[in-house]
Amino acid sequence: MQYLFVCPMPNCGHEVVVEAASDEDAVQKIMMAGAEHAKNVHPNMPVNENEMLEMVKTQMKKL
């Protein structure tokens, strides 16, 4: 199944789409891809890893 997460930073809109076997697998894959995006595009993002984990869990969508 495919999952979508859109970067929550204002004026960004970067989409992460992953193929995953379960919601938990999707969360892990999105977190890895999101960490790379945040490091490269939002290095001063005021969100810690636990806050981002909660955002991913509540805002990701199954496609």
C-alpha positions in Angstrom: 0.0 0.0 0.0 1.2 3.6 -0.6 1.2 6.3 2.0 1.6 10.1 1.6 2.9 12.7 4.0 3.2 16.4 3.2 5.9 18.5 4.9 4.1 20.5 7.6 6.5 23.6 7.2 4.7 26.7 5.9 5.1 27.2 2.1 6.9 23.9 1.6 4.4 21.3 0.4 7.1 18.6 -0.2 5.4 15.2 -0.5 6.8 12.0 0.7 5.2 8.9 -0.8 6.3 5.4 0.4 5.3 1.9 -0.3 4.7 0.0 2.9 3.2 -3.2 4.2 1.7 -1.6 7.3 1.0 1.7 9.0 4.0 1.1 11.3 6.3 0.4 8.3 5.0 3.5 6.6 5.8 5.7 9.7 9.4 4.4 9.8 9.9 5.0 6.0 8.4 8.5 6.2 10.5 9.4 9.2 13.7 8.4 7.4 12.8 10.3 4.2 11.5 13.3 6.2 14.7 13.4 8.3 16.7 13.8 5.1 14.4 16.4 3.7 14.5 18.4 7.0 18.3 18.2 7.1 18.6 19.5 3.6 15.8 22.0 3.4 14.8 23.0 6.9 18.0 22.6 9.0 16.5 24.9 11.7 13.1 23.3 11.9 11.7 23.9 15.4 10.3 20.4 15.8 11.9 17.5 17.7 11.8 13.9 16.7 8.9 13.0 19.0 6.8 15.8 17.7 7.6 14.9 14.1 6.7 11.2 14.9 3.3 12.3 16.2 2.7 14.5 13.1 3.5 11.7 10.8 1.2 9.3 12.6 -1.7 11.7 12.5 -1.2 13.4 9.1 -0.1 10.6 6.8 -2.7 9.3 4.4 -3.2 6.0 2.6 -3.4 6.4 -1.1 
